[in-house]
């Protein structure tokens, strides 16, 4: 999340989205946790 936010601030939105989407895709459960909800929100922001 931190690296994705840094890249977003540096104008590297596509790289940030791609990396975060790949990692988010590893999960099969736990989507109601704060961390994954935050990641999903950031992915929406980066899209």
C-alpha positions in Angstrom: 0.0 0.0 0.0 2.7 2.4 0.9 4.7 1.8 -2.2 1.6 2.1 -4.4 0.8 5.5 -2.7 4.3 6.7 -3.2 4.2 5.8 -6.9 0.8 7.4 -7.2 2.3 10.6 -5.8 5.2 10.3 -8.2 2.9 10.0 -11.2 3.4 6.3 -11.7 -0.2 5.4 -11.4 -0.2 2.5 -13.9 2.8 0.8 -12.2 1.1 1.3 -8.8 -2.2 -0.1 -10.0 -0.6 -3.1 -11.7 1.5 -4.0 -8.6 -1.3 -3.6 -6.1 -3.8 -5.5 -8.4 -1.4 -8.4 -8.6 -1.0 -8.7 -4.9 -4.7 -8.1 -4.2 -5.4 -11.0 -6.6 -3.4 -13.4 -4.4 -6.2 -13.2 -1.7 -9.1 -15.6 -1.7 -10.7 -14.5 1.6 -10.5 -11.8 4.2 -12.0 -9.1 1.9 -13.9 -7.6 4.9 -10.6 -6.7 6.7 -9.5 -3.1 6.9 -6.3 -3.7 4.9 -8.0 -5.3 1.9 -10.8 -2.8 1.9 -8.2 0.0 1.9 -6.4 -1.8 -0.9 -9.6 -2.1 -2.9 -10.3 1.6 -2.5 -6.8 2.5 -3.6 -7.2 0.3 -6.7 -10.4 2.2 -7.6 -8.6 5.5 -7.1 -5.7 4.3 -9.4 -8.1 3.0 -12.1 
